């Protein structure tokens, strides 16, 4: 295929007549247009002979992801990743993946760890786009740094309308196509919990023709004082900044915590009355 390739140092077939089993050792999966290669020691694919439209894949780590265009190489240590995909009339109807004990590194730097993570994807019903749902436990970004705040659990449900056509070589091209297609990203719900701190969010966003995110999310933060104390102790913000932010956000405080809109406008990000800063254009 012109977009996808699979090479194996050794192939094994079995299971017939009851099932179809394929094992690829020292697998190399290539996404040609993106310039990305996924390498893993073993890939197992299984389908029952009486139901070939339901495929289960098992990816044994550690995995390596390399992108030649961005000179980027990531390694991922994990227990076997299991993915299930169902098809109907040659089109997929749902895909689900689950992974445990995940650690992602770039060189000697640990970027992310997660105890468990799951992602579910299906085509949207009655409209061009996809519905997504995911959850993860014991997540930490840059866990070896003081600035990292571990998350006990995170759950999210979202969908994408007016999905741009495929074939993009990098994320910048994908973002540009989403802007031209006027794609709409809807976050139906998000909840993150960390040491008694609870954050929730929902809303919509899109990408404008200049590559800036536009839209807003309704957010609620429970136990905000504990969050500011955590960020101050880790050196993410200074104590004076934390007090000022807490005082400003106190205008939005109730028994259920702080409710404020997270807004994206002309490349600038605001949370309630606080200007968080600007983000770089996506393309």
N, C-alpha and C positions, 0 to 999 in steps of 0.2 A: 504494500500500500504506500501511497505517496505521503501519508501523514504519520504512519505508525509502523514500527518494526519490532520484531522479537527474535532474538538470537539466543541459542542455548549451547553450552559446551557439551551437554548430554541430554537426550530426550528419551522419555519412557512413556509407553502407552499401555493401558490395561483396563480391567473392569468389565470388558464385553463378555456376555451379551446384556448384563443387567445395568451397567452404568458405563459412562465414558470417563476415563481418568487419564490425565496428561500431567507429566512432571517434567519441568525444565530446570536443570541444574546450572548454576552460574549464569543466571538469566540476565539479559540486558534488554531493557525496554526503551525504545527510542521514540521521542516525539519530534519528528523531523523539523517541522516549521518553527517550533519553539527552541530548537537546539538543545533539548533537555534529554538526558539519559538517566534511567533508573537502573541501578545494578543491585542484585540481591542473590544470596547463595542458592535459593530454591523457590520455585513457583509451582504450586499444585493447583490444577483446575479440574473440577468434578461436575458432572451432570448425570442425572438418572436417565437411562435410555428411554423410559416411558414419558419423561418430562424434560426434554432437552432445552426448553425455554427458561429453565431455572438453573443458573450457573453459579457455582460457589468457587471462589479463588482463595488460596491460602498463601500469603507471602511471608517467608521466613527471613528474619533479619540476621545480622545488621544490614541495613540498606544504605546505599549511597546515591545521592542525587547530584548530578553535575550539569551545569549550563555553560556551554562554550561561549555564548554571546556575552554573558556577564561575568565570565571567569569566576563562577561561584560553585563551590562544592560543599554539600552538607552531608553529614552522616547521621543516621537514625538507628539507635538501638531500641529494640522492642521485642516483646513476645510475638509469635506469629499473628499477623494482621489477617483477619477474615472478612471477606467481602462477598455479599450475595447480590446477584442481579437477576431480575425477572424481565422477560420479553413477551410481547404479544404482537403478532403480525409484523415481526422483524423490527419492532420499536420497543425500547426499554420502558417499563412501567414503574419500576422502583429499584433503587440501589441502596444498600446499607453496608456500612463498614464499622468495625469495632477493633480497637487496638488497646493493649495494656502495657504498662511499664515503659512508656515512651520517653526517650531522651534524644534531643536534636542538638548537634554540635556543628560549629564551623571552626575547623582547626582545633585548637585547645579550648575554645570558648563554648560553654554550654548556653544555648539560646533558650531552650524551653524543656520543661519536664511535665509529665502528666501521668497520673496513676492509671486512669482509663479515659478513653475518648471514643465517641461514636458520632457518626454522621449519616443522615438519611436524606435521600434525594428522589424526587419524582416529578414528572411533567405536571405543570399546572392544569387544572381541569377547566376547559372552556376558554382558555386564553393562551397566547404564546408566552412561555416562561416556565419557571420551576419553583416548587415548594421545597424548602430545606428545614431540617430540624437537627439539632445536635446537642450533646451534653459532654461534660468532662469533669473529672474529679481530681483534686490535689494538683492543680495547675500552678506552675511558677514560670515567669518569664525572666531570663537572666538570673537564675536562682543563686549564682555564686556572688552576686553583688548585694550591697546593703540596700540599694534602691528597689530591689525586688520585693513585692508584696504577694505572698502566695494566696491563691484562691482555693477554698475548700471544694466548691462545686459551682459550675456554671451551666446553665441551660438556655437554649435559644430556639426560636422558631421564626423563619423568615421566608420571603418569596421574592422572585425577580420577574417583573413584567417587561415585555418587549425585549426579549433577550437578543443581543447582537449576534449576527452570523459568526460561525467559527473560522479557524484558520489564522489565529493571531500569533505572531512570533514572540511577543513578550507582553507584560502587564500594561505597558504604556499603550500599545496598539489596541489591547482589549478595552482599556478605559476610553480611548478615542472612539472606538466603534460603539461603545455603550452611550457616549454622549450624542453621537450622530443618530443612533436608534431611539434616543430619548428613553432609555431604560430607566425603570423605577425600581428602587430597592426598598422593600417594606420589611421592617423589623416588627413582627407581630408581638413578640415578647422576648425579653432577656432578663435573667435573674442570676446574679453572682453573689456568692456568700464567702466571707473570709473573717474568721475569728469574731463572729458576732456582728460584723458589718454586712449589710444587705443593700445591694444596688439593683434597681430595675429600670428598664427602658423599653420604649416602643415608639415607632414613628416611621417617616419616609425620608428618602434622600435620592438624589440623582447627580449626574455629572454634567456641568454646562460646557459650552463650546470652548471655553478657555482652560478646561481641565480642572476646574474647582468643584468641590463638593457643595451642593446646595440642598437645604432641607432642615428638618428639625426632629429631635427626639424628645419625648416627654420622659423625664427621669425622676426617680425618687431614691433618696439615700437615707437609710436608717443608721443610727449611731454615727452621725458625721463627726462628732468630737473625737470618737475613737479613731476614725480614719485620719484626721488631721494629726493626732498624737502619733499614730503609726508612721505617717509620712515624715513628720518632724524628726522622730527618733532615727529614721533611716537616712536622713539628710536629703530627702527629695525636695522638701521645701524648708525655708528658714522659719523659726518660731514666729517672727514678726509677720511674715507673709501668711502663716497659718491663722494667726489671730485676726488679721484683716479679712481674710477670706471667710472665716467663720462668722465675723460680724456682719459682712455683707449678705451672706447666705442665710443669716438668722432672720432676715425679712421674709423668707419663704418657709420658715420652720414651723412644724406643727407636731402633734403627738406622734404622727407616723414618720417623722423625719423631715428632710428637706425635699421639696418638690420644685424642680426648675427645668426649663427647656434647655437642651443642648442644641445650639443653632450653628449652622454652617452658612456663611454669607460672604460672597466675594473673596473666598480664600481665607477668611477669618473665622475662628471658632470661639463661640461664647457659651458660657454656662451660667444661666441666669444673668445677673448684671456683670459677671466677671469675664473679661476678655482673656481667654486662655492663650491665644497666640494665632499664628498663621500656619497654614500647611502648604507644602510645596505643590505646584501643579502636578496632576497625575500624568500629564503628557505635554 
